[in-house]
Amino acid sequence: GRWGSEDELGTLNLITEQKRVDAAALVRDGTTVSLSLFANKQQDSVNANPFQHVLTVSRFGDHEVAGDTYSVQYHGFAHSHMDGLPHFAHKGRLYNGFSVDTLNPEGAGRLGIHNAFRGVFTRGILVDIPWLRGVDYLEPGTAITVADLEAWEARTGVRIGSGDVLLIRTGRWERVRQLGQWNFIGQAAGSHASIAMWLKERDVAVIGSDGVSDVMPSGVEGLVNPLHELVIVGLGMPILDNLDLDALAETALDKNRWEFLFVGSPLRVEGGTGSPMNPLALF
């Protein structure tokens, strides 16, 4: 592999110390935007596994102490999370050639999310495709291509580059607000798998979306999530799924600033396939 046969970090290697210093300089007024949804406790068409939360109150001497138990199956279409490198395999192989046999009920023997314990601290870029096209949201099934990404660059004057977190907004949650939920799993706006080579050429570190990045249907025969396979397995690139990018879009438009400091850190779970996330954008 690019970073050696034992590498378990993938494209997070692109976030260098200098990249972090440069990203920190993007913070000018301290405006902070959360990119996470609320933990979804309601079962619905996109949330087969609701977030489970039990609060308990215990006596401790002469006062009461409250605590919580959380349980979540965060992968899927409802919870804001990071897909780590063990999340997808292709023909029995994970990123960097590691065998799928390294995955077991106790955790991933290679590539676990704990390798990302330093977090993601780098330049974030919002590509707001509905804004580019002058619409509230993309219709389900709309594919985003390299031409769209480069049209956005031409419009804004911002060039996506090495070590960046690239966040692509489809307007999913605005559509939900206006029209309600739909069969998102069957039809969702997202990126076509053909952007994978472009992501490699630009040395993007992480991609994310208000959907699951892949357009559905994928347009690639026989594959449901080909972009996931290409970037996670082929490039070693984590993916951020089900983000809330609407407040970020409003802030970016208001400030006319499409780049910002992105900060996010997964839970330090040895052998995890990913993690729930509450990433932040700072201006």
Number of C-alpha atoms within 10 A of each C-alpha: 13 10 12 9 10 12 16 23 22 28 23 24 15 17 22 14 11 10 16 17 13 14 22 19 12 19 17 11 8 10 11 16 19 16 23 20 17 12 16 17 15 14 12 12 13 17 18 13 20 19 19 14 13 9 9 10 10 10 9 9 7 5 7 9 10 10 9 10 9 9 12 16 15 23 20 18 19 28 27 29 26 30 27 27 31 30 24 20 20 15 7 11 17 25 29 22 15 20 17 19 12 15 20 10 6 9 17 20 17 24 29 23 28 21 22 22 13 12 15 23 25 29 29 27 24 23 24 23 21 17 17 14 12 8 11 15 21 22 17 21 19 18 21 22 17 17 10 16 21 15 14 20 14 11 10 14 11 15 14 22 16 19 24 28 30 24 22 24 28 31 25 27 20 16 17 12 9 10 9 9 14 14 10 16 16 11 16 25 27 29 27 23 24 15 18 22 14 13 21 16 11 15 19 23 28 27 22 23 27 26 29 28 27 24 26 23 21 23 16 14 8 8 11 15 20 20 25 23 22 21 26 26 24 22 24 28 27 28 26 26 28 24 28 25 28 19 12 21 21 11 18 18 13 9 10 11 16 19 24 25 25 27 20 16 18 24 16 17 16 17 22 25 22 26 24 21 21 19 22 20 23 22 22
